[in-house]
Amino acid sequence: MEKWYLMTAVVLLGLTVRWTVSLNSYSGAGKPPMFGDYEAQRHWQEITFNLPIKQWYFNSSDNNLQYWGLDYPPLTAYHSLLCAYVAQFINPDWIALHSSRGYESQAHKLFMRATVLIADLLIYIPAVVLHCCCLKEISTKKKIANALCILLYPGLILIDYGHFQHMLIFRVHLEHLFVFLFYGF
């Protein structure tokens, strides 16, 4: 595709918007007992790291399903586990079983936001660029416009960067499905 500099500008704009949204607060900040979706994501890291896989989805003294029980599919749980390994390396208090409940700090918030951004950089954004570059019989201008629309879609940005929902895994699979189905890769 000619005009790669335009696609690069679209990606950089998308990253800038994402990070700007992440600088704001989130629902549930500092509000016990549930603390919002930030706590849900942190708690899922705690559960996936500290409990055996067979206990992730079942109620127990170590996994109270009424307190942000893991209710996403296993692939999302594995994403939480991967993030938890990094969290454990940086600060084990972030995911300590039981004692980390309600944990909030600027450093951890930065870590949580960065996990979304890094996953977007490594997985989602390349899939979007590949999808848009593979569009056949349309101009480069339209390919770039498609990438711009997808990467700046406010619903997904607000969910992942503003609300801590980590919908990346679902989006990536959907994007890869489009590429494989429509373009025969």
MARMAR-171104 format. One record per residue: x negated, y, z of N, C-alpha, C in turn; residue number from 1. Coordinates in steps of 0.001 Angstrom, whole numbers, plus 500000, padded with zeros to 6 digits. Each point is the difference from the previous one (the first is absolute). Layout:
(pt (X Y Z) (X Y Z) (X Y Z) NUM) ...
END
This chain:
(pt (499154 498825 500000) (500846 501175 500000) (499107 501240 500000) 1) (pt (500260 500880 499077) (499271 501266 500006) (500552 500882 501114) 2) (pt (499279 501015 500321) (500393 500969 501038) (500060 499379 501404) 3) (pt (498967 499231 500340) (499925 499416 501331) (499930 501065 501087) 4) (pt (499468 501162 499640) (499903 501079 500985) (501381 500417 500498) 5) (pt (501016 499905 499144) (501359 500338 500436) (500543 498949 500976) 6) (pt (499731 498730 499713) (500438 498941 500907) (499284 500132 501341) 7) (pt (498730 500350 499957) (499243 500216 501232) (500602 501150 500809) 8) (pt (500382 501069 499326) (500624 501142 500680) (501327 499597 500634) 9) (pt (500779 499161 499309) (501274 499523 500546) (499757 499171 501265) 10) (pt (499017 499120 499953) (499674 499170 501168) (499548 500878 501169) 11) (pt (499139 500964 499728) (499530 500891 501071) (501140 500824 500576) 12) (pt (500913 500453 499158) (501168 500730 500485) (500855 499098 500889) 13) (pt (500210 498768 499559) (500768 499044 500791) (499365 499744 501360) 14) (pt (498687 499867 500038) (499291 499780 501261) (500088 501222 500905) 15) (pt (499890 501173 499418) (500087 501235 500778) (501375 500152 500638) 16) (pt (501041 499741 499234) (501365 500093 500536) (500198 498980 501109) 17) (pt (499516 498786 499792) (500133 498959 501016) (499336 500420 501309) 18) (pt (498771 500450 499920) (499273 500360 501213) (500622 501216 500676) 19) (pt (500497 500941 499214) (500665 501178 500568) (501230 499590 500800) 20) (pt (500790 499085 499471) (501174 499510 500728) (499565 499313 501290) 21) (pt (498892 499287 499962) (499558 499256 501179) (499535 500900 501138) 22) (pt (499748 501265 499726) (499544 500912 501041) (501122 500428 500942) 23) (pt (501225 499736 499623) (501148 500405 500808) (500312 498950 501063) 24) (pt (500967 500312 500841) (500409 499090 501058) (500819 498848 499399) 25) (pt (500572 499193 500848) (500790 498848 499574) (501135 499803 500984) 26) (pt (501018 499300 499558) (501146 499761 500882) (499584 499141 501185) 27) (pt (500462 500355 501164) (499718 499226 501200) (498715 500377 500709) 28) (pt (499267 500969 499498) (498730 500383 500630) (500226 500402 501457) 29) (pt (499334 499293 500905) (500082 500317 501421) (501355 499757 500637) 30) (pt (500845 499185 499367) (501354 499773 500508) (500193 498536 500408) 31) (pt (499750 499687 501270) (500237 498634 500468) (501494 499689 499972) 32) (pt (500414 498787 499999) (499165 498815 500166) (499495 499402 498683) 33) (pt (500524 500442 498858) (499638 499332 498746) (498925 500735 499192) 34) (pt (499858 501291 500141) (498939 500804 499395) (500030 500078 498469) 35) (pt (501003 499490 499340) (500125 500137 498548) (499208 498986 499195) 36) (pt (500031 500202 498688) (499383 499037 499084) (498480 499945 500093) 37) (pt (499381 501051 500461) (498560 499961 500265) (499703 498870 500982) 38) (pt (500782 499940 501068) (499815 498950 501009) (500332 498633 499427) 39) (pt (501008 499945 499137) (500341 498710 499385) (498803 499451 499238) 40) (pt (499388 500832 499183) (498836 499549 499218) (498830 499637 500901) 41) (pt (499760 500809 501045) (498919 499700 500935) (500272 498691 500738) 42) (pt (501254 499846 500427) (500381 498787 500734) (499861 498759 499124) 43) (pt (500346 500115 498733) (499860 498850 499104) (498528 499604 499848) 44) (pt (499111 500981 500043) (498575 499674 499999) (499631 499263 501286) 45) (pt (500539 500470 501113) (499756 499357 501294) (500465 498543 499977) 46) (pt (501203 499773 499502) (500574 498645 499973) (499225 499090 499057) 47) (pt (499751 500463 498782) (499329 499135 499025) (498571 499685 500412) 48) (pt (499360 500914 500695) (498624 499753 500419) (499914 499075 501206) 49) (pt (500915 500155 500939) (499884 499304 501281) (500782 498697 500108) 50) (pt (500914 499765 499100) (500812 498784 500086) (499751 499094 498795) 51) (pt (500160 498696 500187) (499883 499094 498858) (501132 500268 498996) 52) (pt (499755 499716 498766) (500972 500260 498925) (501369 499418 500329) 53) (pt (500036 498810 500552) (501285 499339 500269) (500841 500739 501045) 54) (pt (499416 500972 500709) (500740 500762 501006) (500390 501406 499545) 55) (pt (499616 500399 498813) (500239 501364 499535) (501482 500366 499933) 56) (pt (500835 499066 499648) (501415 500296 499757) (500939 499446 501068) 57) (pt (499441 499550 501115) (500827 499391 501036) (499850 500735 501329) 58) (pt (501111 500110 500702) (500026 500685 501279) (499224 499198 501049) 59) (pt (499196 500694 500784) (499247 499363 501088) (499603 501083 500993) 60) (pt (499346 499591 501069) (499551 500990 500985) (498930 500921 499404) 61) (pt (499306 499544 498979) (498989 500819 499336) (500541 500738 498784) 62) (pt (501186 499631 499544) (500554 500590 498789) (501499 500257 500187) 63) (pt (500314 501095 500642) (501388 500380 500227) (500561 500567 498700) 64) (pt (500848 499232 499342) (500532 500416 498703) (500907 501221 500098) 65) (pt (500466 500322 501206) (500802 501213 500166) (499131 501257 499952) 66) (pt (498697 499820 500213) (499061 501113 499919) (499209 499873 498702) 67) (pt (500525 500547 498950) (499360 499995 498691) (499536 498609 499568) 68) (pt (500919 499062 500049) (499683 498674 499494) (499593 500056 498542) 69) (pt (499080 499160 499637) (499516 499941 498618) (501153 499526 499116) 70) (pt (500523 500904 499180) (501169 499659 499190) (499752 500179 498500) 71) (pt (498757 500096 499609) (499646 500070 498585) (499458 498638 499574) 72) (pt (499968 499737 498698) (499500 498702 499518) (498534 499766 500369) 73) (pt (499566 498750 499939) (498635 499650 500417) (498896 500777 499296) 74) (pt (500165 500350 498743) (498944 500744 499326) (499738 501333 500706) 75) (pt (501048 500649 500455) (499846 501237 500760) (499318 499719 501338) 76) (pt (500319 498878 500605) (499358 499632 501258) (498499 499771 499795) 77) (pt (499633 499392 498898) (498574 499802 499716) (499301 501340 499766) 78) (pt (500702 500942 499390) (499455 501355 499843) (499767 500612 501386) 79) (pt (500955 499833 500912) (499831 500491 501377) (498809 499329 500672) 80) (pt (499842 498712 499767) (498877 499261 500591) (498667 500537 499479) 81) (pt (499910 500244 498717) (498773 500552 499428) (499684 501361 500628) 82) (pt (501009 500841 500116) (499808 501308 500655) (499594 499821 501457) 83) (pt (500557 498996 500661) (499683 499747 501408) (498534 499605 500190) 84) (pt (499445 499235 499071) (498587 499638 500103) (499121 501253 499945) 85) (pt (500359 500933 499140) (499252 501254 499929) (500207 500799 501288) 86) (pt (501240 500059 500485) (500309 500718 501243) (499208 499416 501171) 87) (pt (499935 498699 500085) (499260 499326 501071) (498528 500406 499975) 88) (pt (499459 500134 498816) (498599 500399 499852) (499785 501441 500470) 89) (pt (500948 500878 499681) (499870 501422 500338) (500308 500261 501471) 90) (pt (501153 499486 500462) (500411 500235 501389) (500982 498899 500423) 91) (pt (499547 499005 500720) (500857 498884 500403) (501234 500411 500805) 92) (pt (499950 501153 500671) (501154 500466 500773) (501225 500244 499117) 93) (pt (499786 500300 498725) (501106 500284 499087) (500938 498814 499831) 94) (pt (499466 498787 500140) (500818 498807 499743) (499951 498998 501148) 95) (pt (499645 500449 501187) (499945 499108 501167) (501411 499495 500310) 96) (pt (500135 498700 500162) (501298 499395 500270) (500587 500580 501284) 97) (pt (501230 500449 499935) (500781 500585 501086) (499548 501408 500393) 98) (pt (498739 500199 500304) (499554 501297 500533) (499964 501113 498954) 99) (pt (500063 499655 498739) (499954 501055 498976) (501391 500510 499616) 100) (pt (501021 499470 500602) (501367 500411 499667) (500166 501505 500193) 101) (pt (500481 500662 498955) (500200 501440 500036) (498732 500809 499805) 102) (pt (498912 499344 499653) (498715 500687 499823) (500109 501041 498879) 103) (pt (499603 501216 500303) (499953 501070 499010) (498742 500823 500229) 104) (pt (499256 500235 498942) (498846 500900 500072) (499752 500551 498598) 105) (pt (499303 501114 499948) (499682 500590 498690) (499106 499059 499195) 106) (pt (499038 499370 500662) (499098 499090 499292) (500771 498825 499417) 107) (pt (500936 499463 500764) (500766 498866 499495) (500967 500428 498909) 108) (pt (500596 501160 500148) (500875 500510 498944) (499205 500163 498701) 109) (pt (498793 500532 500099) (499143 500138 498824) (499699 498632 499393) 110) (pt (499702 499035 500853) (499746 498638 499524) (501214 499441 499262) 111) (pt (501169 500139 500595) (501224 499469 499384) (500267 500672 498658) 112) (pt (499831 501311 499932) (500199 500708 498734) (498963 499553 498970) 113) (pt (498764 499827 500454) (498931 499593 499084) (500233 498599 499442) 114) (pt (500593 499098 500787) (500253 498646 499479) (500957 500049 498808) 115) (pt (500967 500896 500048) (500934 500134 498882) (499279 500589 498794) 116) (pt (499215 501038 500231) (499292 500652 498897) (499010 499048 499330) 117) (pt (499258 499264 500789) (499018 499065 499440) (500696 498898 499207) 118) (pt (501090 499486 500535) (500745 498972 499265) (500558 500557 498702) 119) (pt (500477 501227 500033) (500469 500638 498762) (498852 500122 498999) 120) (pt (498848 500435 500471) (498839 500172 499118) (499527 498680 499386) 121) (pt (500023 498950 500803) (499476 498717 499528) (501004 499167 499213) 122) (pt (501286 500145 500312) (500983 499088 499424) (501081 500707 499197) 123) (pt (500722 500912 500616) (501182 500586 499361) (499653 500935 498837) 124) (pt (499126 500956 500224) (499694 500977 498954) (499376 499340 498770) 125) (pt (499063 499060 500164) (499503 499314 498788) (501106 499259 499238) 126) (pt (500953 499412 500734) (501106 499307 499323) (500862 500983 499221) 127) (pt (500254 501169 500565) (500789 501024 499307) (499269 500483 498752) 128) (pt (498714 500282 500134) (499219 500474 498855) (499961 498931 498909) 129) (pt (499793 498757 500379) (499997 498905 499027) (501343 499904 499287) 130) (pt (501061 500054 500771) (501346 499940 499426) (500203 501128 498988) 131) (pt (499673 501198 500385) (500236 501153 499124) (499097 499978 498769) 132) (pt (498774 499548 500172) (499084 499930 498855) (500398 498899 499022) 133) (pt (500704 499005 500482) (500401 498882 499142) (501316 500252 499262) 134) (pt (500650 501093 500299) (501245 500306 499294) (499703 500116 498511) 135) (pt (500710 499250 499207) (499743 499975 498561) (500901 500980 499277) 136) (pt (499501 500470 498911) (500758 500851 499082) (500512 501290 500630) 137) (pt (499284 500498 500992) (500322 501333 500500) (498704 500794 500078) 138) (pt (500131 501280 499985) (498828 500880 499964) (499263 499998 501335) 139) (pt (498762 500440 499930) (499193 500148 501211) (500680 500962 500969) 140) (pt (500593 501042 499459) (500695 500986 500827) (501119 499342 500805) 141) (pt (500751 499107 499386) (501092 499316 500695) (499461 498987 501015) 142) (pt (498889 499365 499683) (499385 499077 500953) (499593 500749 501268) 143) (pt (499414 501165 499811) (499577 500808 501142) (501211 500512 500769) 144) (pt (501041 500398 499275) (501230 500458 500657) (500629 498881 500827) 145) (pt (499973 498771 499480) (500514 498853 500755) (499210 499804 501288) 146) (pt (498679 500047 499895) (499160 499836 501190) (500291 501103 501003) 147) (pt (500170 501212 499525) (500295 501128 500879) (501314 499771 500744) 148) (pt (501021 499561 499288) (501306 499750 500632) (499923 498885 501042) 149) (pt (499281 498941 499676) (499903 498865 500934) (499179 500384 501231) 150) (pt (498848 500631 499780) (499105 500309 501121) (500497 501147 500873) 151) (pt (500900 500817 499470) (500538 501102 500799) (501439 499761 500434) 152) (pt (500469 498770 499884) (501363 499704 500411) (500125 500246 501511) 153) (pt (500812 500996 500396) (500026 500407 501414) (500516 498935 500952) 154) (pt (500913 499158 499553) (500539 498981 500897) (498921 499091 500555) 155) (pt (499134 499502 499139) (498950 499091 500458) (498922 500728 500802) 156) (pt (499677 501202 499586) (498987 500764 500739) (500487 500295 501412) 157) (pt (501245 500428 500112) (500536 500323 501330) (500137 498759 500875) 158) (pt (500358 498871 499402) (500131 498764 500773) (498637 499536 500510) 159) (pt (499011 499936 499126) (498693 499475 500403) (499166 500995 500803) 160) (pt (500006 501243 499599) (499103 500981 500619) (500675 500853 501070) 161) (pt (501300 500134 499936) (500684 500812 500979) (500713 499195 501066) 162) (pt (500366 498768 499638) (500875 499226 500881) (499368 498687 500461) 163) (pt (498809 499678 499548) (499278 498789 500407) (500728 498702 499664) 164) (pt (500505 499867 498810) (500684 498755 499657) (499124 499006 499245) 165) (pt (498916 500400 499421) (499080 499108 499280) (500716 499139 498954) 166) (pt (500685 500638 499088) (500702 499278 498943) (499069 499659 498840) 167) (pt (498733 500276 500148) (499006 499769 498964) (500040 498584 499454) 168) (pt (500061 499032 500855) (499938 498607 499569) (501129 499697 499020) 169) (pt (501202 500457 500317) (501134 499751 499114) (499829 500733 498679) 170) (pt (499542 501238 500058) (499810 500792 498782) (498955 499367 499098) 171) (pt (498933 499533 500578) (498924 499413 499204) (500499 498762 499257) 172) (pt (500715 499158 500704) (500502 498798 499337) (500975 500350 498897) 173) (pt (500827 500986 500225) (500927 500435 498975) (499250 500573 498802) 174) (pt (498997 500812 500260) (499219 500607 498916) (499254 498926 499204) 175) (pt (499395 499054 500686) (499296 498916 499311) (500984 499138 499204) 176) (pt (501172 499790 500550) (501029 499249 499285) (500353 500700 498692) 177) (pt (500156 501320 500042) (500285 500750 498770) (498897 499802 498978) 178) (pt (498768 500134 500439) (498876 499858 499083) (499972 498603 499390) 179) (pt (500155 498973 500814) (499938 498633 499500) (501186 499648 499107) 180) (pt (501191 500421 500400) (501197 499675 499203) (500047 500752 498677) 181) (pt (499722 501274 500074) (500183 500818 498812) (498817 500019 499060) 182) (pt (498810 499719 500511) (498821 500136 499164) (499217 498701 499830) 183) (pt (500484 498935 500577) (499415 498685 499781) (498621 499794 500552) 184) (pt (499646 500682 501083) (498678 499776 500600) (500037 498787 500879) 185) 
END
